[in-house]
Amino acid sequence: MTSPLTPLRTAPVEVLEERPDATIDEGDREKMSHIIRKDDEMKGYALGEEVEALCGKRWVPTRDPQKFPVCPTCLEVLGQIRSASAN
C-alpha cells in the first residue's frame, strides 16, 4: 500500500490530434491568425486602425494571434512573395 507521501509514477501518454479538413469556409477566416505587412503592425495594434492581411481580409486586430492557426491563404501569398523576391 502506498502512503499519501509516496510519489506516483506515470507513464508517458501519446495524444494524437485529429486535424480537420483544410477547406475554409468564409466564417472560418474570423478564427485564424492573418499575416499583415510589418508597416501595418503598429497601425493595427497600437493605433487601432484597420489593416489588410495578405489574403485580403480587412479588420482591426484585437486578439492574440498566437492563439489561432495561421490562415493558409496568407501563407500561400507569403510563399509567392518570398519566391518572387528570391529570383
C-alpha positions as CSV (number, residue, x, y, z in Angstrom):
1,M,0.0,0.0,0.0
2,T,1.3,3.5,-0.8
3,S,1.3,6.3,1.6
4,P,0.0,9.8,0.7
5,L,3.6,11.0,0.6
6,T,4.8,8.3,-1.9
7,P,5.3,9.9,-5.3
8,L,3.2,8.4,-8.0
9,R,4.8,7.3,-11.3
10,T,3.1,8.0,-14.5
11,A,3.8,6.6,-18.0
12,P,4.0,9.0,-20.9
13,V,0.8,9.3,-22.9
14,E,0.8,9.9,-26.6
15,V,-2.1,12.1,-27.7
16,L,-2.9,12.0,-31.4
17,E,-4.6,15.1,-32.6
18,E,-7.1,14.8,-35.4
19,R,-6.7,17.6,-37.9
20,P,-9.9,18.9,-39.6
21,D,-10.1,19.1,-43.4
22,A,-8.1,22.1,-44.8
23,T,-11.1,23.6,-46.6
24,I,-12.0,27.1,-45.4
25,D,-15.5,28.5,-45.1
26,E,-16.0,32.2,-45.1
27,G,-16.7,32.3,-41.4
28,D,-13.5,30.4,-40.6
29,R,-11.4,33.4,-41.5
30,E,-12.5,35.0,-38.3
31,K,-10.9,32.1,-36.3
32,M,-7.4,32.4,-37.8
33,S,-4.3,34.5,-37.5
34,H,-3.6,36.5,-40.6
35,I,-0.3,37.8,-41.9
36,I,0.0,41.6,-42.3
37,R,2.7,43.8,-43.6
38,K,5.2,44.9,-41.0
39,D,4.4,48.5,-41.6
40,D,0.7,47.8,-40.7
41,E,1.5,46.1,-37.4
42,M,1.9,49.3,-35.4
43,K,-1.0,50.9,-37.2
44,G,-3.3,48.0,-36.2
45,Y,-2.3,47.1,-32.7
46,A,-1.2,50.5,-31.3
47,L,-3.4,52.9,-33.1
48,G,-6.4,50.7,-33.5
49,E,-6.7,51.3,-37.3
50,E,-7.9,48.8,-39.9
51,V,-5.2,46.6,-41.5
52,E,-5.3,44.3,-44.5
53,A,-4.0,40.8,-44.4
54,L,-2.2,39.2,-47.4
55,C,-5.3,37.2,-48.1
56,G,-7.4,40.4,-48.4
57,K,-9.2,40.3,-45.1
58,R,-9.6,43.8,-43.5
59,W,-10.1,44.2,-39.8
60,V,-8.9,46.0,-36.6
61,P,-6.7,43.4,-34.8
62,T,-7.6,42.9,-31.1
63,R,-6.8,39.3,-30.4
64,D,-3.6,37.4,-29.6
65,P,-2.5,35.9,-33.0
66,Q,-0.6,33.1,-31.2
67,K,-3.8,31.5,-30.1
68,F,-5.1,30.7,-33.6
69,P,-3.9,28.8,-36.6
70,V,-2.4,30.8,-39.5
71,C,-4.6,31.4,-42.5
72,P,-3.4,29.1,-45.3
73,T,-4.2,31.7,-47.9
74,C,-1.9,34.2,-46.2
75,L,0.8,31.6,-46.0
76,E,0.4,30.8,-49.7
77,V,0.6,34.5,-50.7
78,L,3.7,34.9,-48.4
79,G,5.4,32.0,-50.1
80,Q,4.7,33.6,-53.5
81,I,6.2,36.9,-52.3
82,R,9.3,35.2,-51.0
83,S,9.9,33.1,-54.1
84,A,9.4,36.2,-56.3
85,S,11.9,38.2,-54.3
86,A,14.4,35.3,-54.4
87,N,14.6,35.4,-58.2
